Amino acid sequence: MRRSTVATSRAATIAGYVAGFLLLFAIWHLAAIYLVRSALFPPPWPVFERAWLLIEDRILQEQIVASMRRILQGFLIGSAVGVPIGLAIGSFRPVRMLLEPWTEFFRFIPAVAMITVSVIWFGIGEESKIFLIAYATVFVVIISTAAGVGAVGRDKIRAAQCLGASRLQIFALVALPATVPYILTGMRVAMANAFVTIVAAELVASNDGLGKMLWDARLFMQIEDIFVALISLGLLGFLTDRVFRLLIRAFAGRFNPTM
């Protein structure tokens, strides 16, 4: 019975997503036909036809793979750096006093402003784009992780101490598990930053990717290609965010029922 309920809930969720996208495309169609009426704002069908041609020529797949590869590499590097720094800042006051000013200083410098610096340091190759994604990721993860450590209930720590747990055991068995939902939430927010940053980075210096596709389409006034790239970014972001929501739900239900 429980499996049937879960299956029904999932089916209802998927149906809601499909209905939401259909409504979006319907509004787009009506706006393009009756409100805007401009060649610069095409209706959905010509865009879908163009997307199908790009898929048949394997052009769209190549651009998606190029962008997602850079996003994942930079995102994983930024997360791998941000999580331990956030844990250290949240757990140890001296570390927090030392590194918090750095975090607060650099996180207000947007990754887009670092494009010129990254090109000067790393050139126009893959390294500059991966650096920008990591930069856009790391500070969001640090802040979220540190906040998660600070939100650990003191009663849990006292209970562990009463049972004879050492500081290392308290950290590994109490603080870290309770922080996992916050880490995943920070990574979810950081992923959105990664998508924004990759487009800007590929606009400046790239031979492939969805950002490059947008730039070339603008130069040659290929309006359908612009919308294909935008839809691809939106769908990729939507699917990635769903994955993080599933991970957060799985871990939050175990370690933090309030999330």
N, C-alpha and C positions, 0 to 999 in steps of 0.2 A: 504493500500500500504506500509505503514511504517513497519507494522508487517511482511509483506512478505520479505521486505529488511533485516530486522533483522534476520529472520529465515534463509534466504539465507546466510547471513554473518556467522551465527553460524555454519551452515552446512559446509561451506567452511573451517572454522577454524578446525572443528572436522576432516574433510577429510584430511586437512594438517597434523594434528597430527598423524592420522593413517598412512598416507604415509611416514611420517618421521620415525615412529617406524618400518614399514615394510622395509624401506631402511636400517635402522640400523641392523635389523636381517639378511637381505640379505648380507650385508657386513660381518657380523659376520660369517655367514654360509660359504661364499667364503673364508674368512681368515682361518677358521678352516679346511676346506677341501683341499685347494690348497696351502696355505702359511705355516701355523704352523705345521699341521699334527702331533699333539701330543695328548696323552690321557689326558694331563693336560689342554688342551684347547678344550673342546668338542663343537660340533656344536649345534645349538639351539634346534633341535628336541629332543635329549635325555634329555636335561635340562627341556623342557616343559613336557615331559613324567614324569620325576621325580617330577616336581611341581604338576602335576595332582595327583600322588600317595600321596604326602604329603597333598594335599587338601582333598582327599578322607578320609585319616586317621585323618583329622582335626589337624594335627601337624602344618602346615604352618599358619593356622588361629590363633592358640594359640600363636605362636611366634610373629606374627604381632600385635595382641592385646596387648601382654605384652609390647612390645617396644613402641607402640603408646600411651599406657596409661602413661608410664613414660615420654615420650616426651611431651605430652599435659600437664601433671601436672607440670613438671618443667618449661615448656614454659610459662604457665599462671602465675605461681608464679613470674618468672623473669620479665615478661611484667608488672604485677601488681606493682612490685617494681620499675621498670625502668621508667615507664611513669610519675608518680608524681615527681620522682627525676629529670628527664629530664626537666619537666615543671618548676620546681623550679630553676634549674641551668640556664635555658634560660631566666627566667623572673626576677630574683633578683641577682644583682651583688654580694652582700655579700655571698649568697649561692653558687654562681659560684666560687668565690675565695676560699671558704672552701672545696667544694666537688669535684671540677674539678681535683685537684691533685690526690685524691683517685681514681677517675674514670680512669684517664690516667695511673696510676700505675697498677691497677689490670687488666685492659683490655688487657695489653700486657703479662700477665701471662696466658697461654692457659689452657683451662679446662682440657686437657689431663694431664698437669703437676700437677693438683690438685687431681688426682685420689687417690694417696696414702694418701693425707691429708684427703680426704672425707671418705675413708675407716677407717682411724684411728678415726675420729670424730664420724661417724655415723654407722660404721660396714659395713657388706656386704649386708644389707637389702635394701629395696626400698629407704630409706632416702638418702643414699649416691648417688644413681643414679639421683634422683630428684634434689638434691643439685647441681650436676654437670651440669644438663640441665639448671637449673635456673641461675647458674653462667655463662654459655655460652651465655645466652640470655640477661641478665640484662644490660650489658654495651653497647651492640649494640643498644638496645632500648633507653638507656639514651642519647647516642651521637646523634642519629637520632632525638629524640624528642627535645633536646636542639637546634639542628640546625633548626628544624622547627619553634620554637619560634623566633629564631633570624632572620628568613626569612620573618616574617610577615611584610607587607608593612607599613611604617610609615604613609603614607597618610590615610590608613584605621584607624589607631589609632587616628590620628588628627581629622578625620571626626567624629569618635565616641565621642571624647572629645568635639568637637564643638556642638554636639547634647546633651551634658550634661551627658554623660555616666560616671559612677564611675569607679574606677580602677578594681573593682570586675566585673562589667558588661563588661568592655573592655576585661578582661581576658576570661570570660565565653562566650561572644558572638562574639568576634573578634579573639583573639589570639588562643584560643583552637580549634575552628572549622578549622581555617587555618592550624593548626598543624596536624590535623588528617591524611592527606596523608603521611606526614613524619613519623608519628608514625607507620602507617601500613607498610610503606616501611622498616622501621627498624625492625619491627616484621617479615617481610618476609625474610630479610637477617638473622635474628637471628634463624629462623626456620631451615635454612641450617646448622647453627652451632649446633643446637640441634640434628640433624640427625648424624652429625659427632661424636658428643660427646657420644651419646647413644651407638654406636657401641663399642667405646673404653671402656666405663664403663662396658658394658656387657661382654666384653672380659676378664676383670679382675675378676669380682665377680658377677655371676648371675646364676640362675638355669633355666632361660628361656629367650626368646627374640631372635631377629635376630642376635645380636652380639654373643650370646651364640651358636646359630646355626652355625655361621661361625667358631667359635673356635672348636667346636666338629667336624665339617666337615674337618677342617685342620688336627686335630689329627688322624682321621681315613681315611684320604685321600679320602673323598667322594666329588669328584670334582663337580659333578652335584649339590649337596646340596649347595656348595659355590656359584655357579652361581645363583641358585634359590634365595638365600638370597640377593645377590647383585641386582638381577632384582627386587625383592620385595622392597628393599630400594629405588631404582631408581623410580619405579612407584609410591610408596607412596609419595616420595618427589615431584614428578611431579604433582600429584593431589593436594597436599597441596599448592604448589606454585600457581597453577591455581586459587585456592580459594582466595588466597591473592591478586592475580592480579585483580580478579573481584571486591573485596572489595576496592582496591586502585582506580580502574577506577570509581566505583560508587561514592566514596567520593571526589576524586580529581576533577572530572568533576563539582562538586557542589562548592567546596571550593577553588580549585586552578586549573584553566583551563590550565595552562602551563604544568601540569604533565601528 
